[in-house]
């Protein structure tokens, strides 16, 4: 079932988003506090939404329907999809998929590329140009676009502003979207754990332990590793930047020098995978299928299929069923996924991955279930319970027991 979350739950994601750009510690502390205070309310809202869906009750749209031929979609990118891999490319492939699914013409898509998400003037200019060109729904794909979207949503109530990775919304023409990428990270961790010979797996992380989304992804990856190889360790090296091509490559090289023979990543470019290929070892990519960049190294890649959300959002505007709710997708609805396992994977990897995936999809089990051991000897979680989305996206500032910080 598709999952929608309230603004209260999404607020917890302020600390965590993987889009390029970050936030101050003051902002993240405030958001975490709000998330904790309103978590119960969030669960109630989600339960009501699920009850409505299960009863077959159609939700009433909060924006007027727009005829398919009159739809015009704007997309604001922090990079250039022509790069052919990575964060912006993955989002743009989602736009391409949505266009194909709904049968839209090229003239109905307006792209603004290389929009610096730290430059408020550039952001406003790009979005305003989309509006002037007739866009009635605009997807802003990077973290730093959030506040400008919020302001322009009030100024242009007839236009929908959908912000990727943020936490703000207004319940009508401004929402946010993200997903449970940690599920796919666990599955790709299985591939890494089965492949390593040195029992040392490297992980290039954009942000450190204070960023819950990056930390949660690393933990899920490490838990996937441990599920098939309890002797393996995951060595984490932080670049402190969402987009640092040179630093990402250097971090991977440092991990390789430590003896790591598989390199995972939570950063934007394929440079860690290129470093792995150059060293004659293996890797797990992120955002797009990085076997296209380093075919002799990449086992698989943790990926997003953004077309799942983009198709649903634009279709709801056409159908008159746009609700303004926030979206938090999962592996069950296809938003988060992984690239096909390459021939480099160890025998039996596919079976182990599919077994774990089936449990996630059915709801029988999820990554952060039960009591979890941390690398400092403490534990989190409770037997028979799962960590909430709010905790996973806003309060995960610890590492799993097999993680080593470098």
Beta strands, then each sheet from edge to edge (+ up, - down):
strand 1: 4-5
strand 2: 73-76
strand 3: 109-112
strand 4: 137-140
strand 5: 160-164
strand 6: 174-179
strand 7: 200-205
strand 8: 233-238
strand 9: 262-266
strand 10: 282-287
strand 11: 298-304
strand 12: 326-329
strand 13: 336-338
strand 14: 372-373
strand 15: 379-380
strand 16: 403-405
sheet 1: 1+ 12- 6- 5- 4- 2- 3-
sheet 2: 13+ 11- 10- 9- 7- 8- 16-
sheet 3: 14+ 15-
end
